[in-house]
Amino acid sequence: MSVLVLVEPGDELSLQALGFARTLGDVRAVSVEGPYAPGAWAKTITAAAEGADAIVAAGSERGNEVLAHVAARLDQPFAANVTRIDGDVVTRVRWGGSLLEEARVHGSPLILSVAPHVHAAEPAGEPVETLVPDSSDESPRVVEHVAAATGGVSLAEAKVVVSGGRGVGSAEGFAIIEELAELLGGAVGCSRVVTSAGWRPHTNQVGQTGTKVSPDLYVACGISGATQHIAGCKGAKKILAINADPEAPILASADYAVIGDLHEIVPAISAELRKARGA
């Protein structure tokens, strides 16, 4: 099988997709030069993929968007967030990671994105060919990206994320969450209910409709653990849950749990960290 893979420079999920693609057959890795324009990128990739048996990209927002455009151009089905493939049957992640679906794909070329954090990233051993979209293409494109003013570590790239949920109680209650995150050199996250209440900006939201994170440690404080939220933090290497409810759903996903009042536990952790550092 000949496989065209979209690789974005410096993107970990692209390297995971590349590793998966190598299990399918002979790989041709490409990247697209210039501002992000999903329609124009798809047009360029579609032309480059002539004769390919499969077109693969990372299961990221950008990868899924571009391949959706490619599928529309080729009038073929698109399987998103695939974990494995056996012939024309794909296994893919559905419902925010709460279940796996087996589906038969009727189409050629096979168009799929690879589920994040399922396959190991592999370095791009083969040369990555650069594709340049038609400069006259007037498809909508991103002309500027303005990063959120976080004043600290990026949520998506943080090695430690300390998140708060409904149990924090108020916007002011996040002071202890911010304090612990700062001591751990991490970023502050939150659940959807927190952003809905206006306690934190949407840029802090972890979840299926927020930011998907994969830190070394995820500390969930007062978060019940709805499927939507777990979809955003399941890539974490370790999850510590601090919750007053011993039956909270998040405990099923946690590696460690502390049952009790987060307003007592979180400051106590911060105090111990300061003591250990002699501060």
C-alpha contacts under 8 A as a table, 3 or more apart, distances in Angstrom:
res1	aa1	res2	aa2	distance
1	M	24	L	6.43
1	M	25	G	4.68
1	M	26	D	6.19
1	M	52	A	7.79
1	M	53	D	5.76
1	M	54	A	7.44
2	S	25	G	5.72
2	S	26	D	4.92
2	S	27	V	6.17
2	S	28	R	7.66
2	S	52	A	5.24
2	S	53	D	5.22
2	S	54	A	6.51
3	V	21	A	6.79
3	V	24	L	7.37
3	V	25	G	6.44
3	V	26	D	5.94
3	V	27	V	4.85
3	V	28	R	6.10
3	V	52	A	5.83
3	V	53	D	5.98
3	V	54	A	4.76
3	V	55	I	5.81
3	V	56	V	7.11
4	L	27	V	6.02
4	L	28	R	4.91
4	L	29	A	6.01
4	L	30	V	7.24
4	L	49	A	6.24
4	L	52	A	6.51
4	L	54	A	6.28
4	L	55	I	4.85
4	L	56	V	6.17
5	V	17	A	7.66
5	V	18	L	6.56
5	V	21	A	7.13
5	V	27	V	6.91
5	V	28	R	6.15
5	V	29	A	4.83
5	V	30	V	6.10
5	V	55	I	5.98
5	V	56	V	4.75
5	V	57	A	5.71
6	L	14	S	7.25
6	L	29	A	6.15
6	L	30	V	5.19
6	L	31	S	5.65
6	L	32	V	7.95
6	L	55	I	7.94
6	L	56	V	6.39
6	L	57	A	5.03
6	L	58	A	7.64
6	L	63	G	7.92
7	V	11	D	7.62
7	V	14	S	5.11
7	V	15	L	7.02
7	V	18	L	7.36
7	V	29	A	6.37
7	V	30	V	5.80
7	V	31	S	5.15
7	V	57	A	7.02
7	V	58	A	7.93
7	V	128	V	7.69
8	E	11	D	5.53
8	E	14	S	6.04
8	E	31	S	5.72
8	E	32	V	7.63
9	P	31	S	7.46
11	D	14	S	5.37
11	D	15	L	6.75
12	E	15	L	5.24
12	E	16	Q	6.46
12	E	121	A	6.65
13	L	16	Q	4.95
13	L	17	A	6.27
13	L	58	A	5.53
13	L	59	G	7.39
13	L	60	S	7.21
13	L	116	P	6.12
13	L	117	H	7.45
13	L	121	A	7.24
14	S	17	A	5.00
14	S	18	L	6.14
14	S	57	A	6.64
14	S	58	A	5.00
14	S	121	A	7.83
15	L	18	L	4.84
15	L	19	G	6.25
15	L	121	A	4.67
15	L	122	E	5.36
15	L	123	P	6.36
15	L	124	A	7.10
16	Q	19	G	5.16
16	Q	20	F	6.42
16	Q	58	A	7.28
16	Q	114	V	7.68
16	Q	116	P	7.42
16	Q	117	H	7.43
16	Q	118	V	7.92
16	Q	119	H	5.58
16	Q	120	A	5.43
16	Q	121	A	3.83
16	Q	122	E	6.26
17	A	20	F	5.08
17	A	21	A	6.09
17	A	56	V	7.12
17	A	57	A	5.98
17	A	58	A	5.15
17	A	59	G	7.93
17	A	113	S	7.45
17	A	114	V	5.45
17	A	119	H	7.52
17	A	121	A	7.36
18	L	21	A	5.03
18	L	22	R	6.35
18	L	29	A	7.80
18	L	57	A	7.88
18	L	121	A	7.31
18	L	122	E	6.66
18	L	124	A	7.49
19	G	22	R	5.38
19	G	23	T	7.09
19	G	119	H	7.02
19	G	120	A	6.64
19	G	121	A	5.86
19	G	122	E	5.16
20	F	23	T	5.48
20	F	24	L	7.21
20	F	114	V	7.38
20	F	119	H	6.51
21	A	24	L	5.28
21	A	25	G	6.95
21	A	27	V	6.76
21	A	56	V	6.92
22	R	25	G	5.61
22	R	26	D	6.62
22	R	27	V	6.12
28	R	126	E	7.95
28	R	128	V	7.60
28	R	129	E	7.93
29	A	126	E	7.38
29	A	127	P	7.11
29	A	128	V	4.95
29	A	129	E	6.23
30	V	128	V	5.09
30	V	129	E	4.55
30	V	130	T	5.70
30	V	131	L	6.74
31	S	128	V	6.64
31	S	129	E	6.23
31	S	130	T	4.99
31	S	131	L	6.02
32	V	41	W	6.77
32	V	130	T	5.70
32	V	131	L	4.76
32	V	132	V	5.97
32	V	133	P	7.41
33	E	130	T	6.47
33	E	131	L	6.08
33	E	132	V	5.32
33	E	133	P	7.34
34	G	132	V	7.30
34	G	133	P	7.84
35	P	141	R	6.53
35	P	142	V	5.92
35	P	143	V	6.30
36	Y	41	W	7.50
36	Y	141	R	5.63
36	Y	142	V	5.32
36	Y	143	V	7.78
37	A	40	A	5.44
37	A	41	W	5.90
37	A	139	S	6.69
37	A	140	P	5.96
37	A	141	R	3.99
37	A	142	V	6.17
38	P	41	W	5.08
38	P	42	A	5.94
38	P	62	R	7.89
38	P	65	E	6.72
38	P	66	V	5.10
38	P	69	H	7.02
38	P	140	P	7.82
38	P	141	R	7.20
39	G	42	A	5.17
39	G	43	K	6.27
39	G	66	V	7.17
39	G	69	H	6.24
39	G	139	S	5.86
39	G	140	P	7.31
40	A	43	K	5.09
40	A	44	T	6.32
40	A	133	P	6.19
40	A	134	D	7.56
40	A	137	D	6.57
40	A	139	S	5.90
41	W	44	T	5.18
41	W	45	I	6.10
41	W	66	V	6.86
41	W	133	P	6.42
42	A	45	I	5.05
42	A	46	T	5.88
42	A	66	V	5.64
42	A	67	L	6.92
42	A	69	H	5.69
42	A	70	V	4.95
42	A	73	R	7.98
43	K	46	T	5.20
43	K	47	A	6.39
43	K	70	V	6.98
43	K	73	R	7.64
43	K	133	P	7.78
44	T	47	A	5.31
44	T	48	A	6.29
44	T	131	L	7.09
44	T	132	V	7.35
44	T	133	P	5.60
44	T	134	D	7.75
45	I	48	A	4.98
45	I	49	A	5.98
45	I	70	V	7.40
45	I	131	L	7.85
46	T	49	A	5.14
46	T	50	E	6.77
46	T	70	V	6.07
46	T	73	R	7.59
46	T	74	L	7.64
47	A	50	E	5.75
49	A	52	A	5.25
49	A	55	I	7.10
52	A	55	I	7.14
52	A	109	P	6.54
53	D	108	S	6.67
53	D	109	P	4.74
53	D	110	L	6.23
54	A	108	S	7.48
54	A	109	P	4.92
54	A	110	L	4.39
54	A	111	I	5.74
54	A	112	L	7.76
55	I	109	P	6.88
55	I	110	L	6.22
55	I	111	I	4.87
55	I	112	L	6.46
56	V	67	L	7.98
56	V	111	I	6.14
56	V	112	L	5.20
56	V	113	S	5.49
56	V	114	V	7.34
57	A	63	G	5.36
57	A	64	N	7.43
57	A	67	L	7.31
57	A	112	L	6.82
57	A	113	S	4.80
57	A	114	V	6.46
58	A	63	G	5.11
58	A	64	N	7.23
58	A	113	S	5.18
58	A	114	V	5.10
58	A	115	A	7.06
58	A	116	P	7.12
59	G	62	R	7.92
59	G	63	G	5.60
59	G	64	N	5.66
59	G	80	A	6.60
59	G	81	N	5.24
59	G	82	V	8.00
59	G	113	S	4.73
59	G	114	V	4.84
59	G	115	A	5.03
59	G	116	P	5.83
60	S	63	G	5.00
60	S	64	N	5.91
60	S	116	P	7.22
61	E	64	N	5.41
61	E	65	E	6.08
62	R	65	E	5.09
62	R	66	V	6.12
63	G	66	V	5.35
63	G	67	L	6.19
63	G	113	S	6.86
64	N	67	L	5.28
64	N	68	A	6.05
64	N	80	A	6.69
64	N	113	S	6.39
65	E	68	A	5.16
65	E	69	H	6.53
66	V	69	H	5.21
66	V	70	V	6.30
67	L	70	V	4.72
67	L	71	A	5.98
67	L	78	F	7.30
67	L	111	I	7.16
67	L	112	L	7.43
67	L	113	S	7.56
68	A	71	A	5.14
68	A	72	A	6.25
68	A	78	F	6.65
69	H	72	A	5.08
69	H	73	R	6.25
70	V	73	R	5.13
70	V	74	L	6.27
71	A	74	L	5.13
71	A	75	D	5.63
71	A	76	Q	5.07
71	A	77	P	6.13
71	A	78	F	5.97
71	A	111	I	6.96
72	A	75	D	4.90
72	A	76	Q	6.65
73	R	76	Q	7.97
76	Q	107	G	5.67
76	Q	108	S	6.95
76	Q	109	P	7.65
76	Q	111	I	7.74
77	P	105	V	7.09
77	P	106	H	7.19
77	P	107	G	6.23
77	P	110	L	7.86
77	P	111	I	6.96
78	F	110	L	7.56
78	F	111	I	5.11
78	F	112	L	5.71
79	A	82	V	6.74
79	A	90	V	7.79
79	A	92	R	7.64
79	A	105	V	7.60
79	A	111	I	6.35
79	A	112	L	4.69
79	A	113	S	6.62
80	A	92	R	6.96
80	A	112	L	5.52
80	A	113	S	4.87
80	A	114	V	6.90
80	A	115	A	7.44
81	N	92	R	5.40
81	N	93	V	5.63
81	N	94	R	7.93
81	N	112	L	7.37
81	N	113	S	5.23
81	N	114	V	4.80
81	N	115	A	3.83
81	N	116	P	7.27
82	V	85	I	7.58
82	V	90	V	6.51
82	V	91	T	5.65
82	V	92	R	4.00
82	V	93	V	6.38
82	V	112	L	6.80
82	V	113	S	6.06
82	V	114	V	4.79
82	V	115	A	5.15
83	T	90	V	7.60
83	T	91	T	5.62
83	T	92	R	5.34
83	T	93	V	7.05
83	T	114	V	6.28
83	T	115	A	5.70
83	T	118	V	6.58
83	T	119	H	7.80
84	R	90	V	5.91
84	R	91	T	5.30
84	R	92	R	7.22
85	I	88	D	7.10
85	I	89	V	5.82
85	I	90	V	4.41
85	I	91	T	6.23
86	D	89	V	5.21
86	D	90	V	6.31
87	G	90	V	7.89
88	D	104	R	5.59
88	D	105	V	5.54
88	D	106	H	7.31
89	V	102	E	6.56
89	V	103	A	5.48
89	V	104	R	4.33
89	V	105	V	6.19
90	V	102	E	5.61
90	V	103	A	5.44
90	V	104	R	6.33
90	V	105	V	7.18
91	T	100	L	6.46
91	T	101	E	5.47
91	T	102	E	4.46
91	T	103	A	6.51
92	R	100	L	5.57
92	R	101	E	5.34
92	R	102	E	6.57
92	R	103	A	7.95
92	R	115	A	7.35
93	V	96	G	7.25
93	V	97	G	5.45
93	V	98	S	7.69
93	V	99	L	6.22
93	V	100	L	4.84
93	V	101	E	6.44
93	V	115	A	6.91
94	R	97	G	5.54
94	R	98	S	6.60
94	R	99	L	5.55
94	R	100	L	5.87
94	R	101	E	6.61
95	W	98	S	5.55
95	W	99	L	6.43
96	G	99	L	7.87
96	G	208	Q	6.22
96	G	227	T	6.54
96	G	228	Q	6.07
96	G	230	I	7.71
96	G	231	A	4.84
97	G	100	L	7.35
97	G	227	T	7.83
97	G	230	I	7.96
97	G	231	A	5.65
98	S	227	T	6.79
98	S	231	A	7.82
105	V	110	L	7.62
107	G	110	L	6.04
108	S	111	I	7.83
115	A	118	V	6.17
116	P	119	H	7.51
117	H	120	A	7.29
117	H	235	G	6.17
124	A	127	P	7.06
124	A	128	V	7.23
133	P	137	D	7.56
134	D	137	D	5.44
142	V	145	H	7.29
148	A	203	T	7.25
150	T	153	V	7.09
150	T	154	S	6.90
152	G	187	A	7.11
153	V	157	E	7.42
153	V	158	A	5.99
153	V	185	G	7.58
153	V	186	G	6.17
153	V	187	A	5.42
154	S	157	E	5.36
154	S	158	A	5.75
154	S	187	A	6.51
155	L	158	A	5.35
155	L	161	V	7.10
155	L	187	A	5.41
155	L	188	V	7.01
155	L	189	G	7.06
155	L	204	N	7.17
155	L	211	T	7.64
155	L	213	V	7.17
156	A	211	T	6.63
156	A	212	K	6.81
156	A	213	V	5.27
156	A	214	S	7.50
157	E	213	V	7.39
157	E	214	S	7.80
157	E	215	P	7.35
158	A	161	V	6.36
158	A	186	G	5.71
158	A	187	A	6.03
158	A	215	P	5.93
159	K	186	G	6.37
159	K	214	S	7.70
159	K	215	P	4.30
159	K	216	D	5.14
159	K	217	L	6.62
160	V	181	A	7.51
160	V	184	L	6.85
160	V	185	G	6.97
160	V	186	G	4.50
160	V	187	A	6.48
160	V	215	P	5.35
160	V	216	D	5.97
160	V	217	L	4.90
160	V	218	Y	5.94
160	V	219	V	7.80
161	V	181	A	6.82
161	V	186	G	5.36
161	V	187	A	4.91
161	V	188	V	5.81
161	V	189	G	6.36
161	V	215	P	6.61
161	V	217	L	6.51
161	V	218	Y	4.97
161	V	219	V	6.16
162	V	177	I	6.48
162	V	178	E	7.82
162	V	180	L	7.30
162	V	181	A	5.57
162	V	186	G	7.06
162	V	187	A	6.32
162	V	188	V	5.12
162	V	189	G	5.88
162	V	218	Y	6.06
162	V	219	V	4.64
162	V	220	A	6.23
162	V	221	C	7.44
163	S	177	I	7.07
163	S	188	V	5.62
163	S	189	G	4.10
163	S	190	C	4.63
163	S	191	S	7.30
163	S	218	Y	7.56
163	S	219	V	6.01
163	S	220	A	5.00
163	S	221	C	5.91
163	S	223	I	7.96
164	G	167	G	7.32
164	G	168	V	6.02
164	G	174	F	7.16
164	G	177	I	6.82
164	G	188	V	7.97
164	G	189	G	6.49
164	G	190	C	4.74
164	G	191	S	6.58
164	G	194	V	7.82
164	G	220	A	6.12
164	G	221	C	4.75
164	G	222	G	5.91
164	G	223	I	6.29
165	G	168	V	5.80
165	G	169	G	7.99
165	G	190	C	5.74
165	G	191	S	5.18
165	G	192	R	7.94
165	G	193	V	6.96
165	G	194	V	5.96
165	G	220	A	7.69
165	G	221	C	6.28
165	G	222	G	4.95
165	G	223	I	4.37
165	G	224	S	7.49
166	R	169	G	5.80
166	R	170	S	7.98
166	R	191	S	7.71
166	R	193	V	6.44
166	R	194	V	6.16
166	R	222	G	6.09
166	R	223	I	6.36
167	G	221	C	7.23
167	G	222	G	4.09
167	G	223	I	6.55
167	G	243	N	7.88
167	G	262	L	7.77
168	V	173	G	5.51
168	V	174	F	6.60
168	V	221	C	7.26
168	V	222	G	5.96
168	V	262	L	7.46
168	V	263	H	7.55
169	G	173	G	6.06
170	S	173	G	5.00
170	S	174	F	7.08
170	S	199	W	6.37
171	A	174	F	5.65
171	A	198	G	7.77
171	A	199	W	4.30
171	A	200	R	6.82
172	E	175	A	5.94
173	G	176	I	6.53
173	G	177	I	7.66
174	F	177	I	4.90
174	F	178	E	6.10
175	A	178	E	5.14
175	A	179	E	6.14
176	I	179	E	4.95
176	I	180	L	6.28
176	I	263	H	7.75
176	I	266	V	6.66
176	I	267	P	6.30
177	I	180	L	5.34
177	I	181	A	6.19
177	I	188	V	7.01
177	I	266	V	7.28
178	E	181	A	5.09
178	E	182	E	6.10
178	E	187	A	7.94
178	E	188	V	6.18
179	E	182	E	5.22
179	E	183	L	6.34
179	E	270	S	7.27
180	L	183	L	5.11
180	L	184	L	6.24
180	L	266	V	7.12
180	L	267	P	7.62
180	L	269	I	7.63
180	L	270	S	5.56
181	A	184	L	5.15
181	A	185	G	6.03
181	A	186	G	4.80
181	A	187	A	5.67
181	A	188	V	6.12
182	E	185	G	5.01
182	E	186	G	5.95
182	E	187	A	7.37
183	L	186	G	7.63
183	L	270	S	7.09
183	L	273	L	7.35
183	L	274	R	7.99
188	V	204	N	6.68
189	G	204	N	4.77
189	G	205	Q	5.73
189	G	206	V	6.07
190	C	194	V	6.31
190	C	195	T	7.50
190	C	200	R	7.41
190	C	204	N	5.79
190	C	205	Q	4.88
190	C	206	V	5.89
191	S	194	V	5.51
191	S	195	T	6.99
191	S	205	Q	5.51
191	S	206	V	5.90
191	S	207	G	7.08
191	S	223	I	6.98
191	S	229	H	6.48
192	R	195	T	5.30
192	R	196	S	6.16
192	R	205	Q	6.05
192	R	206	V	7.43
192	R	207	G	7.40
192	R	210	G	7.94
192	R	229	H	7.57
193	V	196	S	4.95
193	V	197	A	6.15
194	V	197	A	5.14
194	V	198	G	6.40
194	V	199	W	5.55
194	V	200	R	6.23
195	T	198	G	4.93
195	T	199	W	5.82
195	T	200	R	5.15
195	T	201	P	5.81
195	T	202	H	5.68
195	T	205	Q	6.89
196	S	199	W	7.73
197	A	200	R	7.99
198	G	201	P	6.95
200	R	204	N	6.62
201	P	204	N	5.73
201	P	205	Q	7.36
202	H	205	Q	5.20
202	H	210	G	7.15
203	T	210	G	7.28
203	T	211	T	7.51
204	N	210	G	7.78
204	N	211	T	7.59
205	Q	210	G	5.00
205	Q	211	T	6.09
206	V	209	T	7.73
206	V	210	G	4.97
206	V	211	T	4.71
206	V	212	K	5.99
206	V	213	V	7.15
206	V	229	H	6.26
206	V	232	G	5.33
206	V	233	C	6.84
207	G	210	G	4.69
207	G	211	T	5.76
207	G	212	K	5.93
207	G	228	Q	5.44
207	G	229	H	4.14
207	G	230	I	6.56
207	G	231	A	5.65
207	G	232	G	3.70
207	G	233	C	6.80
208	Q	211	T	7.12
208	Q	212	K	6.87
208	Q	228	Q	5.17
208	Q	229	H	6.37
208	Q	230	I	7.98
208	Q	231	A	5.41
208	Q	232	G	5.28
209	T	228	Q	7.53
210	G	232	G	7.24
211	T	232	G	6.31
212	K	231	A	7.33
212	K	232	G	4.12
212	K	233	C	6.08
212	K	235	G	7.81
213	V	232	G	5.99
213	V	233	C	5.35
213	V	234	K	7.82
213	V	235	G	6.31
213	V	236	A	6.79
214	S	233	C	6.40
214	S	234	K	7.28
214	S	235	G	4.36
214	S	236	A	4.23
214	S	237	K	6.99
215	P	218	Y	6.31
215	P	235	G	7.33
215	P	236	A	4.88
215	P	237	K	6.47
216	D	236	A	5.80
216	D	237	K	4.91
216	D	238	K	6.11
217	L	236	A	6.19
217	L	237	K	6.18
217	L	238	K	4.93
217	L	239	I	5.87
217	L	240	L	7.38
218	Y	233	C	7.33
218	Y	236	A	6.15
218	Y	237	K	7.91
218	Y	238	K	6.25
218	Y	239	I	4.74
218	Y	240	L	6.12
219	V	239	I	5.96
219	V	240	L	4.76
219	V	241	A	5.91
219	V	242	I	7.48
220	A	223	I	5.89
220	A	239	I	7.36
220	A	240	L	6.17
220	A	241	A	4.78
220	A	242	I	6.06
221	C	241	A	6.17
221	C	242	I	4.83
221	C	243	N	6.24
221	C	262	L	6.41
222	G	241	A	7.92
222	G	242	I	6.17
222	G	243	N	5.01
222	G	244	A	7.30
222	G	262	L	6.71
223	I	241	A	7.91
223	I	242	I	7.99
223	I	243	N	7.05
223	I	250	I	7.26
224	S	243	N	7.80
224	S	248	A	5.31
224	S	249	P	5.95
224	S	250	I	5.71
225	G	229	H	6.07
225	G	230	I	6.13
225	G	248	A	6.92
225	G	249	P	5.23
225	G	250	I	4.05
225	G	251	L	7.80
226	A	229	H	5.39
226	A	230	I	6.36
226	A	249	P	7.06
226	A	250	I	7.35
227	T	230	I	5.12
227	T	231	A	6.16
228	Q	231	A	5.33
228	Q	232	G	6.99
229	H	232	G	5.32
229	H	233	C	6.76
230	I	233	C	5.25
230	I	234	K	5.55
230	I	250	I	7.65
230	I	253	S	7.89
231	A	234	K	5.73
232	G	235	G	7.45
233	C	236	A	5.73
234	K	253	S	7.92
236	A	239	I	6.54
238	K	254	A	7.38
238	K	255	D	5.93
238	K	256	Y	7.96
239	I	253	S	7.39
239	I	254	A	4.85
239	I	255	D	5.28
239	I	256	Y	6.43
240	L	254	A	5.74
240	L	255	D	6.10
240	L	256	Y	4.72
240	L	257	A	5.53
240	L	258	V	7.74
241	A	250	I	7.07
241	A	251	L	6.56
241	A	254	A	6.04
241	A	256	Y	6.34
241	A	257	A	4.69
241	A	258	V	6.28
242	I	257	A	5.88
242	I	258	V	4.85
242	I	259	I	5.97
242	I	260	G	6.96
242	I	261	D	7.88
242	I	262	L	6.19
242	I	265	I	7.83
243	N	246	P	7.11
243	N	248	A	7.37
243	N	257	A	7.72
243	N	258	V	6.53
243	N	259	I	5.17
243	N	260	G	5.76
243	N	261	D	6.73
243	N	262	L	6.53
244	A	259	I	5.19
244	A	260	G	4.30
244	A	261	D	5.39
244	A	262	L	7.28
245	D	248	A	5.34
245	D	259	I	6.79
245	D	260	G	7.58
246	P	251	L	7.75
246	P	259	I	6.19
247	E	251	L	7.36
248	A	251	L	5.90
249	P	252	A	5.81
249	P	253	S	7.72
250	I	253	S	5.42
250	I	254	A	6.32
251	L	254	A	4.92
251	L	257	A	6.74
254	A	257	A	6.54
260	G	264	E	7.94
260	G	265	I	7.11
261	D	264	E	5.55
261	D	265	I	6.21
262	L	265	I	4.79
262	L	266	V	5.46
263	H	266	V	5.99
263	H	267	P	6.76
264	E	267	P	5.87
264	E	268	A	6.26
265	I	268	A	5.06
265	I	269	I	6.25
266	V	269	I	5.18
266	V	270	S	6.36
267	P	270	S	4.99
267	P	271	A	6.07
268	A	271	A	5.01
268	A	272	E	6.22
269	I	272	E	5.14
269	I	273	L	6.23
270	S	273	L	5.08
270	S	274	R	6.29
271	A	274	R	5.17
271	A	275	K	6.17
272	E	275	K	4.95
272	E	276	A	6.07
273	L	276	A	5.14
273	L	277	R	6.30
274	R	277	R	5.11
274	R	278	G	6.05
274	R	279	A	4.94
275	K	278	G	4.97
275	K	279	A	5.90
276	A	279	A	7.68
